[in-house]
Amino acid sequence: RNRGREGYMFSGYLERSSPPSHPPPRATRTPRIWALVVGIAQYQHVPSLRYADDDAYLLHSFLKSPEGGALPDGQLRLLVDENATLGKIQSAMRQLAQLVRADDLVLFYFSGHGLPGAFLPTDYDGRRRVLSHELVQEWLADTGARHRLCIADACHSGSFRRVAPWDFDPYYEALETVGAGTAILLSSRAEEASIEVNG
């Protein structure tokens, strides 16, 4: 089973009853996890939400915990409420894209308002400044990461799937051995709204 430690994924070796006949191969570079976590409860021009910011904080805390991989600050970007403008989200995307290598995993998390085909940053004005699903999909692909994971808790997030065909690889076991692809977890179908429930 794979476990995270200090932002890395690693595999344990089974004990052998007798020493190997040849020295083991040198360890290759361990894949790293990079995460962009966005949570928006306070909006400038549309109704506010209650839990989207808390959800982002909870995920961020989990990723920094030993159970979540103990990711260092350099591998995490957290944008909440007034800091989650379209410009700052795009800037964080560009920064992470320059650091990711081919065998890494990239996680994009968004909790907030959504429209068909787009997530809404805090500075959405009712017409412009949307974070399109297409832009997120292109960014995930452009990072060059072998493993890409998108988790979205927003209305109409199911329309994210229409941007491109997706490969739902098993991300819970042996992440470094599965084939390249992108997995997505969405809170609603393309035509559905998401509602907040306490508890």
Disulfide bonds with the S-S distance in Angstrom:
none
